[in-house]
Amino acid sequence: MNANPAPSRSLARTHPILTVLGILAVLIVLLIIFWDWNWFKGPVERAVQAKTGRAFHIDGDLDVDLGRITTVRVDGLRLANADWAIKTAPEMARVQRLEIDVALGQLIFHRSLHLPAIRITQPVVELEARTAQQGGGNWILQGQTPTDAQDAGMTPTFGTVIVDDARLHYLDRPNKTDLRIEASSGKPDAQYGAPPIDLTGTGRWGANAFTLGGRIQSPLDLAESQRPYRIDLHAAAGATKARARGTLVDPLHLGGFELRMALSGQDLADLYPLIGVAIPQSPPYAFDGTLTRTGNTWHYDRFTGKVGDSDLGGSTAVTVGGQRLKLEADLTSKRLDFDDLAGFIGAPSKGGAGETRNAAQTAQATKLAANPRVLPQDPYDLSKLRSMDADVRWKARRINAPKLPIDDMDAHLTLTDGLLQLQPLNFGVAGGNVRSQIRMDARNPTIRTRADIAVRQLNLGQLFPDAKLTEGAVGRIGGDIRISTSGNSIAAMAGNANGDIGVGMGKGHIPQLLVELAGLDVMQSLGYLFDRDKQVPIRCAFADFEVKDGLMQARSMAFDTTDTIVLGSGDINLKNEALNLELKPRPKDRSLLSFRTPLEIGGTFKDPSFHPNLAKLGLRGAIAVVLATIAPPAALLATIEPGGGKDSDCGGKYAK
């Protein structure tokens, strides 16, 4: 008798498909029960390492919540640092937790990657800079060049990103920069839309204490290249402060900007270690303008502001990426305080009531006040002159210089590989002009300078704005100055100067008191007090100097009026800043009480002295005293001048 077949075998034979489906269901259940997404950690780590050339580790769990919106959750991510930067930090980046939402349907059916949300918890990024010649910073990965890293874009689309307690450390040892920035997602608002990022930062930038604060739009909006990206950031490096607010278009590639940029500080020279733009020392400044970018050129346009007590506006452009940075500027000032230009010659502004200067300039001015020298001795920084190129135009419509008759300015400065040229440097002075062409060659260890200066049509009556005595003077002054020299400071250049200096004046007239005082003519000077409108015609006046090794030697000097000719001789030592001049009046009239003795001009630039030749004056005074003991009227005889002076040979050389 045959036994009955086993029920399971009968079922398998009868329903083979159901049996297979049952087995598959059991396997799926077992797979779900025992499935561990951590099995993929190894392949993921190896894939990232192969792509980046850096060791990549997932120290925590890898988990996936499947669904229409699938969430990938990873804990404890670490990306190794570049080999040369390991001493600074073992890892370039690490994240405590990363959660990414993936729109699975779009990925499968539309082959597009959309990430509705990214949540990053406690990310830490360590960035260290190197030059492109050294291979770039530690963010340059395997197979990348610095340019590739800059141009790399994002292909996915995003929804929102939430950052919790992010930290960024940026180190640039050659430029003495060490920044630490913290970021966290803020609350959504109408202005920023998705949760913005609030930033704070501290550290040092170019050896200056650095702080940062502000808010930027959600990083996910970075991928929308046509949508404006809003920022509002303020930063300070030492005394230099900046605030940028507005929107950017395609910020990942530094595309279109619409930013207002406010910049202020105590000294424009402080910008050099921060952004590489070499500008002379200045008083405190503050600007506000529009920041844009075209290719490698950054523009700061339509800015307005002040430097010291001067207004300054216009447009500037800084081009990077070449052998040297290049600065281009078109500047205007409605009112320029002449003191604010002192930094161009290495000197501080004079300060005083109503004048603006910073603490460093005040200290420098105090030091100079104790120095017996006047000419600035601080050398120019050759490295700055060679570090960048420049093309700057600056016009000042009005110049404020209470003790100087300067009206306006027109300057064009170019700097190319250490060769600085001012062509022109023109000033309106006393109704005329002083036109200059200056060339400073700093391509060698010692600067070689050439200055050609033309003085034309200066009004004698306006030369001394504070002197009431010269208000009625009439005459036009002209001249030429041609100097070649070498030296790295203004004082050194003056001490090594060679060339010619000549100034003169054609016909005119001056108040008689000036002539009589110049010759110590007491009687005519007293008469002037009762006849202040009396004028003395001038035939001509001139001074011609030869300059050799810093010594200005007078070749000829004369001041010729209808009643007196004053002849001059002597020298001016530019190296020692010493004066050694003698003016000898020769009267053409006969005047009582006239002590016509030579006037000696001595001392230094800082402490000049003016006094008559006491030996001759004492002799004539002694004669007067002796005669006075005999008969008072006879004492007047010693002061009578025969008027033996002759007219000078006045040409038209300086009457231009």
PyMOL commands that set and color helices and strands:
alter all, ss='L'
color gray80, all
select helices_A, chain A and resi 7-14+16-34+37-52+83-85+104-109+132-134+146-151+219-223+251-253+268-275+338-345+359-369+382-387+460-462+468-470+490-495+512-518+522-529+614-630+632-639
alter helices_A, ss='H'
color red, helices_A
select strands_A, chain A and resi 56-58+62-65+69-80+91-103+114-128+157-164+166-172+177-185+197-205+208-216+229-237+240-248+257-265+285-294+297-307+310-319+325-333+336-337+388-396+399-400+406-416+419-429+432-441+448-459+476-486+498-505+508-511+535-548+551-561+564-573+578-587+599-603+608-612
alter strands_A, ss='S'
color yellow, strands_A
deselect
rebuild
show_as cartoon
